[in-house]
Amino acid sequence: MSNKWGKCDFSEIEKLQKQFEKLSKTDITRFCQDVARELAARLLSKVIPRTPVGIGSFEVVGGKRYTIRSGGTLRRGWTANTEEQAESGSVPDAISYAKSLRIARMGNDYIIIVENPVKYASYVEHGHRQEPGRFVPALGKRLKASWVEGKYMLTISEKELESELPALIERKMKRYIEECFNYG
């Protein structure tokens, strides 16, 4: 009884082994940070347009209203480091701002904080009480309702992004693996 061994070409298996080695050596931390920054930018792109823009602040002099500041401070606050920066109007765009955010790592979690430094942001988000009948000179009106409903611009944006999250991460991971396998 004789055994005959055929020829085997292991070059494809060796190529696959090299690609897996390259994949294992890649910087997974950088990948996770890139994903975190992209998610922050996507959240900002959703929350900024949802943030209401006020009519600005006014001063009433001799029966005439004069604009002191135009509205939009709260909206600009999403990409500002301070309330003063938001008021001034000199804020970066959402993508540049997201790239500048610090990422903390706690165990396997990567944490990036998106916040609005404008002092009244939480009141607009969640709602607030007010005193009915009180006259507000800046508006030139009396307050009517005892409760002002929140706009939930961040809450709605977070929920929307959360529903898109699995598909976003899957696409990003697929691209990452393809780069490791195709360009090596």
ZAVOVEX-152931 format. One record per residue: residue in three letters; x, y, z of N, C-alpha, C, O in turn. Coordinates in nm, 3 decimals. Atoms other than C-alpha are relative to their C-alpha. Example, Ala and Ser with C-alpha at 12.3 -4.5 7.8 and 13.67 -1.06 7.14 Angstrom:
2
(r "Ala" (0.089 -0.119 0.000) (1.230 -0.450 0.780) (0.090 0.120 0.000) (0.194 0.118 0.066))
(r "Ser" (-0.082 -0.119 -0.006) (1.367 -0.106 0.714) (-0.077 0.109 0.073) (-0.026 0.220 0.090))
//
This chain:
184
(r "Met" (0.084 -0.116 0.000) (0.000 0.000 0.000) (0.090 0.124 0.000) (0.177 0.139 0.085))
(r "Ser" (-0.083 -0.121 0.007) (0.149 0.328 -0.102) (-0.087 0.123 0.015) (-0.201 0.128 -0.032))
(r "Asn" (0.068 -0.127 -0.017) (0.049 0.678 -0.003) (0.055 0.101 -0.099) (0.176 0.115 -0.115))
(r "Lys" (-0.043 -0.107 0.090) (0.058 0.953 -0.256) (-0.056 0.131 0.054) (-0.176 0.145 0.076))
(r "Trp" (0.041 -0.133 -0.047) (0.050 1.311 -0.135) (-0.001 0.094 -0.119) (0.090 0.097 -0.202))
(r "Gly" (0.010 -0.099 0.108) (-0.067 1.580 -0.366) (0.074 0.127 0.040) (0.124 0.140 0.152))
(r "Lys" (-0.063 -0.129 -0.026) (0.076 1.927 -0.393) (-0.101 0.093 0.068) (-0.219 0.095 0.031))
(r "Cys" (0.084 -0.100 -0.068) (-0.064 2.195 -0.160) (0.068 0.136 -0.009) (0.188 0.150 0.015))
(r "Asp" (-0.050 -0.138 0.005) (-0.025 2.567 -0.209) (-0.053 0.072 0.124) (-0.172 0.101 0.135))
(r "Phe" (0.037 -0.064 -0.126) (-0.024 2.730 0.132) (0.018 0.152 -0.005) (0.007 0.218 0.098))
(r "Ser" (-0.028 -0.144 0.008) (0.048 3.080 0.003) (-0.120 0.084 0.043) (-0.102 0.189 0.106))
(r "Glu" (0.119 -0.075 -0.040) (-0.313 3.196 0.054) (-0.019 -0.005 0.151) (-0.059 0.094 0.212))
(r "Ile" (0.012 0.013 -0.145) (-0.316 3.064 0.410) (0.107 0.085 0.068) (0.080 0.149 0.170))
(r "Glu" (-0.107 -0.083 -0.056) (0.019 3.234 0.478) (-0.036 0.148 -0.012) (-0.008 0.227 0.078))
(r "Lys" (0.042 -0.139 0.021) (-0.120 3.559 0.333) (-0.107 0.038 0.104) (-0.103 0.146 0.162))
(r "Leu" (0.105 -0.024 -0.098) (-0.427 3.529 0.558) (0.061 0.012 0.140) (0.017 0.096 0.219))
(r "Gln" (-0.066 -0.005 -0.130) (-0.201 3.464 0.858) (0.067 0.137 0.020) (0.059 0.195 0.128))
(r "Lys" (-0.066 -0.130 -0.008) (-0.003 3.781 0.782) (-0.102 0.113 0.022) (-0.076 0.207 0.097))
(r "Gln" (0.105 -0.101 -0.016) (-0.326 3.982 0.753) (-0.055 -0.001 0.143) (-0.081 0.105 0.201))
(r "Phe" (0.046 0.010 -0.138) (-0.445 3.853 1.090) (0.104 0.056 0.097) (0.068 0.120 0.197))
(r "Glu" (-0.106 -0.057 -0.083) (-0.107 3.943 1.242) (-0.004 0.152 -0.006) (0.011 0.219 0.096))
(r "Lys" (0.008 -0.145 0.016) (-0.140 4.293 1.102) (-0.120 0.054 0.077) (-0.110 0.157 0.144))
(r "Leu" (0.120 -0.042 -0.071) (-0.494 4.319 1.240) (0.022 -0.001 0.151) (-0.024 0.090 0.221))
(r "Ser" (-0.025 0.009 -0.144) (-0.378 4.209 1.586) (0.097 0.108 0.048) (0.094 0.144 0.166))
(r "Lys" (-0.097 -0.102 -0.038) (-0.100 4.470 1.584) (-0.053 0.142 -0.016) (0.012 0.238 0.027))
(r "Thr" (0.053 -0.135 0.021) (-0.323 4.762 1.487) (-0.039 0.062 0.133) (-0.059 -0.007 0.233))
(r "Asp" (0.030 -0.077 -0.120) (-0.403 5.030 1.738) (-0.151 0.005 0.023) (-0.219 0.093 -0.029))
(r "Ile" (0.143 0.007 -0.027) (-0.748 4.932 1.865) (-0.046 0.119 0.083) (-0.161 0.161 0.073))
(r "Thr" (0.034 -0.117 -0.081) (-0.739 5.222 2.113) (-0.031 0.119 -0.090) (-0.128 0.191 -0.068))
(r "Arg" (0.023 -0.111 0.094) (-0.709 5.471 1.827) (-0.133 -0.019 -0.074) (-0.206 0.077 -0.096))
(r "Phe" (0.127 0.030 0.067) (-0.999 5.298 1.649) (-0.117 0.038 0.089) (-0.211 0.104 0.044))
(r "Cys" (0.109 -0.030 -0.094) (-1.220 5.325 1.958) (-0.014 0.150 0.023) (-0.125 0.202 0.035))
(r "Gln" (0.005 -0.145 -0.016) (-1.126 5.691 2.004) (-0.060 0.067 -0.124) (-0.137 0.162 -0.112))
(r "Asp" (0.058 -0.053 0.124) (-1.209 5.761 1.638) (-0.152 -0.020 -0.002) (-0.226 0.069 -0.043))
(r "Val" (0.145 0.028 -0.004) (-1.550 5.596 1.685) (-0.067 0.095 0.099) (-0.173 0.150 0.069))
(r "Ala" (0.057 -0.090 -0.101) (-1.613 5.801 2.002) (-0.013 0.142 -0.054) (-0.114 0.208 -0.034))
(r "Arg" (0.005 -0.136 0.056) (-1.526 6.125 1.823) (-0.106 0.012 -0.111) (-0.175 0.113 -0.121))
(r "Glu" (0.101 -0.003 0.105) (-1.745 6.036 1.525) (-0.141 0.002 0.061) (-0.228 0.074 0.012))
(r "Leu" (0.131 0.001 -0.066) (-2.037 5.960 1.757) (-0.029 0.136 0.063) (-0.143 0.182 0.058))
(r "Ala" (0.018 -0.134 -0.058) (-1.984 6.294 1.936) (-0.037 0.099 -0.110) (-0.127 0.182 -0.091))
(r "Ala" (0.030 -0.091 0.112) (-1.984 6.477 1.601) (-0.142 -0.024 -0.052) (-0.213 0.070 -0.085))
(r "Arg" (0.136 0.031 0.047) (-2.302 6.295 1.493) (-0.105 0.049 0.100) (-0.210 0.098 0.060))
(r "Leu" (0.092 -0.050 -0.101) (-2.469 6.380 1.824) (-0.015 0.152 -0.012) (-0.126 0.205 -0.008))
(r "Leu" (0.004 -0.145 0.016) (-2.375 6.746 1.781) (-0.077 0.040 -0.126) (-0.150 0.139 -0.125))
(r "Ser" (0.071 -0.034 0.125) (-2.506 6.744 1.423) (-0.151 -0.019 0.015) (-0.228 0.037 -0.064))
(r "Lys" (0.143 0.018 -0.025) (-2.842 6.630 1.561) (-0.053 0.102 0.100) (-0.162 0.158 0.081))
(r "Val" (0.050 -0.086 -0.108) (-2.868 6.843 1.876) (0.004 0.148 -0.037) (-0.083 0.224 0.004))
(r "Ile" (-0.013 -0.143 0.033) (-2.752 7.176 1.730) (-0.123 0.053 -0.075) (-0.178 0.155 -0.034))
(r "Pro" (0.119 -0.053 0.069) (-3.037 7.218 1.477) (-0.128 -0.009 0.084) (-0.222 0.068 0.062))
(r "Arg" (0.119 0.016 -0.086) (-3.289 7.101 1.743) (-0.004 0.105 0.110) (-0.109 0.126 0.171))
(r "Thr" (-0.006 -0.098 -0.109) (-3.175 7.368 1.989) (-0.068 0.128 -0.044) (-0.031 0.187 -0.146))
(r "Pro" (0.072 -0.122 0.039) (-3.414 7.664 1.984) (0.089 0.124 0.010) (0.180 0.131 0.093))
(r "Val" (-0.073 -0.128 0.001) (-3.280 8.010 1.908) (-0.097 0.106 0.049) (-0.203 0.128 -0.009))
(r "Gly" (0.085 -0.106 -0.055) (-3.422 8.288 2.120) (0.007 0.125 -0.086) (0.090 0.138 -0.176))
(r "Ile" (0.004 -0.124 0.078) (-3.509 8.629 1.986) (0.108 0.099 0.043) (0.124 0.204 -0.019))
(r "Gly" (-0.106 -0.087 -0.047) (-3.221 8.782 2.180) (-0.045 0.077 0.122) (-0.159 0.064 0.167))
(r "Ser" (0.036 -0.080 -0.117) (-3.212 9.018 2.473) (-0.016 0.145 -0.043) (0.053 0.194 -0.132))
(r "Phe" (0.034 -0.136 0.039) (-3.356 9.366 2.457) (0.001 0.092 0.119) (-0.008 0.049 0.234))
(r "Glu" (0.013 -0.102 -0.103) (-3.355 9.686 2.649) (-0.108 0.095 -0.049) (-0.106 0.140 -0.164))
(r "Val" (0.109 -0.090 0.036) (-3.667 9.902 2.651) (0.036 0.140 0.051) (0.051 0.162 0.171))
(r "Val" (-0.035 -0.138 -0.034) (-3.581 10.274 2.642) (-0.101 0.090 -0.069) (-0.111 0.094 -0.192))
(r "Gly" (0.098 -0.093 0.055) (-3.854 10.531 2.600) (-0.105 -0.069 -0.087) (-0.148 -0.015 -0.189))
(r "Gly" (0.104 0.072 0.075) (-4.103 10.272 2.479) (0.052 -0.075 -0.121) (-0.025 -0.148 -0.185))
(r "Lys" (-0.058 0.073 0.114) (-3.864 10.138 2.210) (0.089 -0.112 0.050) (0.156 -0.099 0.153))
(r "Arg" (-0.085 0.114 -0.036) (-3.690 9.800 2.222) (0.128 0.005 -0.082) (0.124 0.018 -0.205))
(r "Tyr" (-0.130 0.002 0.066) (-3.320 9.793 2.142) (0.066 -0.135 0.025) (0.071 -0.183 0.138))
(r "Thr" (-0.066 0.129 -0.014) (-3.137 9.468 2.074) (0.134 0.017 0.068) (0.217 0.097 0.025))
(r "Ile" (-0.129 -0.001 -0.068) (-2.853 9.411 2.317) (0.084 -0.115 -0.056) (0.201 -0.097 -0.089))
(r "Arg" (-0.069 0.118 0.053) (-2.761 9.061 2.198) (-0.096 -0.078 -0.088) (-0.214 -0.090 -0.057))
(r "Ser" (0.085 0.084 0.084) (-2.891 8.849 1.916) (-0.009 -0.139 0.062) (0.074 -0.175 0.145))
(r "Gly" (0.019 0.134 -0.054) (-3.019 8.500 1.992) (0.101 -0.099 -0.055) (0.183 -0.064 -0.140))
(r "Gly" (-0.087 0.105 0.050) (-2.837 8.173 1.935) (0.110 -0.042 0.096) (0.189 -0.131 0.065))
(r "Thr" (-0.104 0.035 -0.096) (-2.617 8.160 2.245) (-0.010 -0.146 0.041) (0.091 -0.216 0.047))
(r "Leu" (0.018 0.139 -0.042) (-2.766 7.829 2.355) (0.043 -0.097 -0.110) (0.109 -0.197 -0.082))
(r "Arg" (-0.039 0.086 0.113) (-2.719 7.676 2.009) (0.152 0.000 -0.017) (0.212 -0.106 -0.037))
(r "Arg" (-0.146 -0.007 0.014) (-2.359 7.800 1.984) (0.070 -0.066 0.118) (0.186 -0.106 0.107))
(r "Gly" (-0.058 0.059 -0.120) (-2.301 7.665 2.335) (0.044 -0.145 -0.017) (0.132 -0.192 0.056))
(r "Trp" (-0.037 0.141 0.019) (-2.280 7.307 2.206) (0.144 -0.017 -0.045) (0.204 -0.122 -0.021))
(r "Thr" (-0.139 0.011 0.045) (-1.940 7.379 2.051) (0.089 0.106 0.067) (0.196 0.140 0.016))
(r "Ala" (-0.077 -0.101 -0.073) (-1.819 7.636 2.305) (0.053 -0.062 0.129) (-0.006 -0.155 0.184))
(r "Asn" (-0.056 0.046 -0.127) (-1.599 7.581 2.608) (-0.057 0.076 0.119) (-0.059 0.026 0.232))
(r "Thr" (0.057 -0.083 -0.107) (-1.759 7.863 2.808) (-0.124 0.072 -0.053) (-0.145 0.082 -0.174))
(r "Glu" (0.119 -0.077 0.040) (-2.082 8.062 2.807) (0.041 0.129 -0.070) (-0.025 0.174 -0.164))
(r "Glu" (-0.048 -0.123 0.063) (-1.884 8.373 2.719) (0.040 -0.024 -0.145) (0.013 0.059 -0.233))
(r "Gln" (-0.038 0.035 0.138) (-1.743 8.202 2.411) (-0.125 -0.018 -0.085) (-0.128 0.024 -0.201))
(r "Ala" (0.126 0.019 0.074) (-2.098 8.102 2.308) (-0.066 0.133 -0.029) (-0.122 0.152 -0.138))
(r "Glu" (0.060 -0.132 0.019) (-2.219 8.459 2.355) (0.074 0.078 -0.107) (0.012 0.151 -0.186))
(r "Ser" (-0.080 -0.078 0.095) (-1.933 8.601 2.149) (-0.021 -0.046 -0.144) (-0.003 0.031 -0.238))
(r "Gly" (0.023 0.051 0.136) (-2.015 8.378 1.853) (0.122 -0.063 -0.063) (0.113 -0.116 -0.174))
(r "Ser" (-0.122 0.057 0.059) (-1.656 8.262 1.798) (0.016 -0.145 0.046) (0.097 -0.176 0.134))
(r "Val" (-0.004 0.142 -0.035) (-1.713 7.886 1.817) (0.035 -0.082 -0.124) (0.002 -0.043 -0.236))
(r "Pro" (-0.035 0.085 0.114) (-1.576 7.604 1.600) (-0.122 -0.077 -0.052) (-0.226 -0.082 0.014))
(r "Asp" (0.107 0.084 0.051) (-1.791 7.383 1.380) (-0.004 -0.131 0.079) (0.090 -0.162 0.152))
(r "Ala" (0.022 0.121 -0.080) (-1.925 7.056 1.524) (0.108 -0.105 -0.019) (0.150 -0.168 0.079))
(r "Ile" (-0.101 0.104 0.026) (-1.670 6.826 1.358) (0.134 0.038 0.063) (0.197 -0.045 0.128))
(r "Ser" (-0.126 -0.046 -0.061) (-1.368 7.034 1.464) (-0.008 -0.008 0.151) (0.088 -0.050 0.218))
(r "Tyr" (0.017 0.003 -0.145) (-1.507 7.063 1.814) (0.004 -0.145 0.051) (0.069 -0.172 0.152))
(r "Ala" (0.001 0.142 -0.042) (-1.571 6.685 1.839) (0.141 -0.058 -0.003) (0.176 -0.138 0.084))
(r "Lys" (-0.138 0.049 0.009) (-1.212 6.618 1.729) (0.086 0.051 0.116) (0.185 -0.012 0.152))
(r "Ser" (-0.078 -0.058 -0.109) (-1.086 6.841 2.010) (-0.039 -0.052 0.138) (0.031 -0.027 0.236))
(r "Leu" (0.048 0.048 -0.130) (-1.284 6.668 2.287) (0.092 -0.107 0.058) (0.147 -0.190 -0.014))
(r "Arg" (-0.082 0.096 -0.073) (-1.095 6.470 2.548) (-0.078 -0.130 0.018) (-0.199 -0.128 0.043))
(r "Ile" (0.062 0.131 -0.017) (-1.166 6.098 2.569) (0.064 -0.067 0.121) (0.186 -0.077 0.130))
(r "Ala" (-0.048 0.071 -0.118) (-1.139 5.915 2.899) (-0.027 -0.149 -0.020) (-0.125 -0.188 -0.084))
(r "Arg" (0.020 0.144 0.011) (-1.098 5.540 2.923) (-0.017 -0.056 0.141) (0.066 -0.033 0.229))
(r "Met" (0.026 0.066 -0.128) (-1.250 5.346 3.211) (-0.028 -0.146 -0.029) (-0.138 -0.183 -0.071))
(r "Gly" (0.013 0.142 0.033) (-1.190 4.975 3.172) (-0.007 -0.016 -0.151) (0.083 0.027 -0.223))
(r "Asn" (0.021 0.017 0.144) (-1.325 4.881 2.830) (-0.084 0.111 -0.062) (-0.112 0.107 -0.182))
(r "Asp" (0.086 -0.107 0.048) (-1.535 5.197 2.800) (0.082 0.124 -0.036) (0.178 0.159 0.032))
(r "Tyr" (-0.060 -0.127 0.042) (-1.433 5.512 2.613) (-0.108 0.105 0.020) (-0.218 0.095 -0.035))
(r "Ile" (0.099 -0.100 -0.038) (-1.607 5.819 2.749) (0.039 0.136 -0.058) (0.150 0.184 -0.038))
(r "Ile" (-0.019 -0.134 0.054) (-1.644 6.148 2.566) (-0.122 0.081 0.045) (-0.236 0.037 0.031))
(r "Ile" (0.109 -0.079 -0.057) (-1.850 6.426 2.722) (-0.037 0.115 -0.094) (0.047 0.196 -0.133))
(r "Val" (0.056 -0.109 0.080) (-2.071 6.653 2.514) (-0.092 0.077 0.093) (-0.190 0.022 0.144))
(r "Glu" (0.082 -0.080 -0.091) (-2.213 6.936 2.721) (-0.014 0.142 -0.052) (0.060 0.186 -0.140))
(r "Asn" (0.025 -0.138 0.038) (-2.349 7.286 2.687) (0.027 0.086 0.124) (-0.042 0.070 0.225))
(r "Pro" (-0.035 -0.080 -0.118) (-2.188 7.543 2.924) (-0.095 0.117 0.029) (-0.077 0.186 0.129))
(r "Val" (0.093 -0.112 -0.022) (-2.474 7.794 2.891) (-0.085 -0.032 0.123) (-0.144 -0.140 0.132))
(r "Lys" (0.059 0.027 -0.131) (-2.625 7.829 3.240) (-0.147 -0.043 -0.006) (-0.193 -0.115 0.083))
(r "Tyr" (0.142 0.035 0.005) (-2.988 7.793 3.130) (-0.030 -0.119 -0.092) (-0.146 -0.148 -0.120))
(r "Ala" (0.019 0.113 0.092) (-2.934 7.492 2.899) (-0.089 -0.109 0.060) (-0.176 -0.162 -0.008))
(r "Ser" (0.079 0.107 -0.062) (-3.081 7.242 3.147) (-0.147 0.039 0.013) (-0.234 -0.047 0.006))
(r "Tyr" (0.139 -0.045 -0.011) (-3.395 7.456 3.189) (-0.072 -0.011 -0.134) (-0.190 -0.046 -0.139))
(r "Val" (0.060 0.013 0.133) (-3.456 7.461 2.815) (-0.016 -0.149 -0.034) (-0.116 -0.188 -0.094))
(r "Glu" (0.007 0.144 0.027) (-3.382 7.086 2.794) (-0.115 -0.067 0.075) (-0.194 -0.139 0.014))
(r "His" (0.094 0.074 -0.084) (-3.600 6.968 3.084) (-0.125 0.077 0.040) (-0.217 0.019 0.097))
(r "Gly" (0.114 -0.082 -0.041) (-3.844 7.255 3.137) (0.030 0.072 0.130) (0.129 0.044 0.197))
(r "His" (-0.022 -0.078 -0.123) (-3.880 7.500 3.425) (-0.129 0.065 0.047) (-0.224 0.084 -0.029))
(r "Arg" (0.113 -0.073 -0.059) (-4.121 7.673 3.659) (0.020 0.149 -0.022) (0.132 0.197 -0.043))
(r "Gln" (-0.007 -0.146 0.003) (-4.203 8.039 3.640) (-0.121 0.055 0.074) (-0.218 -0.017 0.101))
(r "Glu" (0.106 -0.063 -0.078) (-4.424 8.284 3.824) (-0.100 0.068 -0.094) (-0.069 0.171 -0.153))
(r "Pro" (0.101 -0.061 0.088) (-4.745 8.356 3.630) (-0.034 0.141 0.047) (-0.046 0.167 0.167))
(r "Gly" (0.036 -0.138 -0.031) (-4.831 8.726 3.613) (0.121 0.092 0.015) (0.105 0.214 0.015))
(r "Arg" (-0.120 -0.083 -0.016) (-4.471 8.844 3.658) (0.031 0.067 -0.133) (0.027 0.003 -0.238))
(r "Phe" (-0.033 -0.075 0.121) (-4.376 9.115 3.408) (0.148 -0.016 -0.031) (0.232 0.000 0.057))
(r "Val" (-0.139 0.016 0.045) (-4.057 9.050 3.207) (0.029 0.114 -0.097) (-0.018 0.111 -0.211))
(r "Pro" (-0.027 -0.117 0.085) (-3.923 9.380 3.068) (0.066 -0.036 -0.133) (0.036 0.026 -0.235))
(r "Ala" (-0.070 0.036 0.124) (-3.699 9.209 2.811) (-0.099 -0.050 -0.105) (-0.078 -0.030 -0.225))
(r "Leu" (0.101 0.049 0.094) (-4.007 9.046 2.656) (-0.112 0.101 -0.019) (-0.183 0.099 -0.120))
(r "Gly" (0.109 -0.096 0.006) (-4.243 9.332 2.729) (-0.134 -0.067 0.024) (-0.237 -0.018 -0.021))
(r "Lys" (0.122 0.077 -0.024) (-4.498 9.075 2.849) (-0.004 -0.053 0.142) (0.096 -0.053 0.214))
(r "Arg" (0.018 0.069 -0.127) (-4.638 8.908 3.157) (0.001 -0.151 -0.026) (-0.048 -0.198 -0.129))
(r "Leu" (-0.005 0.145 0.012) (-4.574 8.537 3.213) (-0.139 -0.058 0.025) (-0.211 -0.011 0.113))
(r "Lys" (0.134 0.058 -0.012) (-4.884 8.321 3.172) (0.001 -0.137 0.067) (-0.075 -0.160 0.160))
(r "Ala" (0.000 0.138 -0.051) (-4.800 7.957 3.245) (0.092 -0.013 0.121) (0.191 0.059 0.134))
(r "Ser" (-0.086 0.025 -0.115) (-4.655 7.823 3.570) (0.111 -0.099 -0.035) (0.210 -0.109 0.038))
(r "Trp" (-0.101 0.098 0.043) (-4.457 7.553 3.383) (0.026 0.016 -0.148) (-0.067 0.023 -0.229))
(r "Val" (-0.040 -0.004 0.141) (-4.264 7.579 3.058) (0.058 -0.137 -0.032) (0.157 -0.179 0.029))
(r "Glu" (-0.044 0.135 0.039) (-4.222 7.240 2.892) (0.139 0.005 -0.063) (0.172 0.100 -0.134))
(r "Gly" (-0.134 0.007 0.057) (-3.869 7.136 2.799) (-0.004 -0.034 -0.148) (-0.104 -0.085 -0.199))
(r "Lys" (-0.011 0.030 0.144) (-3.752 7.102 2.438) (0.063 -0.136 -0.024) (0.046 -0.192 -0.132))
(r "Tyr" (-0.061 0.133 0.007) (-3.558 6.778 2.505) (0.087 -0.020 -0.124) (0.091 -0.129 -0.182))
(r "Met" (-0.081 0.008 0.122) (-3.319 6.856 2.220) (0.114 -0.102 0.014) (0.144 -0.172 -0.082))
(r "Leu" (-0.108 0.097 -0.020) (-3.035 6.648 2.371) (-0.056 -0.140 0.020) (-0.003 -0.237 -0.036))
(r "Thr" (0.062 0.131 -0.026) (-3.258 6.365 2.495) (-0.046 -0.065 -0.129) (-0.020 -0.184 -0.152))
(r "Ile" (0.049 0.053 0.128) (-3.422 6.321 2.154) (0.117 -0.038 -0.090) (0.115 -0.143 -0.154))
(r "Ser" (-0.117 0.026 0.085) (-3.086 6.342 1.974) (0.074 -0.125 0.047) (0.118 -0.206 -0.035))
(r "Glu" (-0.067 0.119 -0.054) (-2.930 6.082 2.206) (-0.076 -0.127 -0.037) (-0.016 -0.226 -0.079))
(r "Lys" (0.081 0.118 0.033) (-3.219 5.838 2.152) (0.008 -0.032 -0.148) (0.015 -0.149 -0.187))
(r "Glu" (-0.011 0.020 0.145) (-3.202 5.889 1.776) (0.134 -0.063 -0.036) (0.140 -0.157 -0.115))
(r "Leu" (-0.133 0.053 0.027) (-2.827 5.826 1.772) (0.014 -0.143 0.053) (0.076 -0.228 -0.011))
(r "Glu" (-0.005 0.133 -0.059) (-2.867 5.525 1.999) (-0.061 -0.105 -0.092) (-0.011 -0.218 -0.100))
(r "Ser" (0.064 0.095 0.092) (-3.099 5.360 1.746) (0.086 -0.023 -0.125) (0.077 -0.129 -0.187))
(r "Glu" (-0.087 0.013 0.117) (-2.843 5.421 1.469) (0.134 -0.065 0.034) (0.209 -0.104 -0.056))
(r "Leu" (-0.131 0.044 -0.048) (-2.548 5.302 1.679) (0.048 -0.134 -0.054) (0.160 -0.142 -0.105))
(r "Pro" (-0.051 0.130 0.049) (-2.529 4.931 1.584) (0.045 0.004 -0.146) (0.151 -0.048 -0.180))
(r "Ala" (-0.036 -0.007 0.142) (-2.527 5.004 1.210) (0.124 0.086 -0.022) (0.210 0.052 -0.104))
(r "Leu" (-0.117 -0.088 0.013) (-2.275 5.289 1.249) (0.128 -0.073 0.040) (0.228 -0.067 -0.031))
(r "Ile" (-0.120 0.069 -0.049) (-2.031 5.080 1.451) (0.034 -0.117 -0.093) (0.152 -0.143 -0.119))
(r "Glu" (-0.026 0.112 0.093) (-2.073 4.782 1.216) (0.069 0.049 -0.126) (0.165 -0.013 -0.173))
(r "Arg" (-0.062 -0.056 0.121) (-1.990 4.998 0.912) (0.144 0.042 0.026) (0.233 0.015 -0.055))
(r "Lys" (-0.134 -0.048 -0.033) (-1.690 5.154 1.084) (0.095 -0.118 0.022) (0.210 -0.114 -0.023))
(r "Met" (-0.082 0.118 -0.025) (-1.560 4.814 1.199) (0.031 -0.073 -0.131) (0.143 -0.119 -0.152))
(r "Lys" (-0.020 0.066 0.130) (-1.608 4.665 0.851) (0.108 0.074 -0.080) (0.197 0.011 -0.138))
(r "Arg" (-0.099 -0.081 0.071) (-1.409 4.954 0.697) (0.140 -0.020 0.059) (0.238 -0.031 -0.014))
(r "Tyr" (-0.126 0.018 -0.072) (-1.137 4.912 0.959) (0.064 -0.134 -0.035) (0.183 -0.140 -0.063))
(r "Ile" (-0.052 0.133 0.032) (-1.100 4.538 0.893) (0.040 -0.008 -0.147) (0.143 -0.067 -0.180))
(r "Glu" (-0.035 0.000 0.144) (-1.105 4.589 0.514) (0.132 0.070 -0.025) (0.213 0.025 -0.106))
(r "Glu" (-0.127 -0.072 0.016) (-0.823 4.843 0.544) (0.117 -0.088 0.043) (0.221 -0.089 -0.022))
(r "Cys" (-0.106 0.087 -0.049) (-0.617 4.594 0.744) (0.027 -0.113 -0.097) (0.143 -0.152 -0.115))
(r "Phe" (-0.016 0.114 0.089) (-0.677 4.314 0.494) (0.038 0.039 -0.143) (0.110 -0.034 -0.211))
(r "Asn" (-0.025 -0.038 0.141) (-0.663 4.506 0.166) (0.128 0.079 -0.020) (0.184 0.076 -0.130))
(r "Tyr" (-0.116 -0.087 0.020) (-0.372 4.740 0.226) (0.122 -0.054 0.073) (0.202 0.023 0.125))
(r "Gly" (-0.113 0.054 -0.073) (-0.123 4.502 0.376) (0.079 -0.087 -0.083) (0.179 -0.142 -0.038))
//
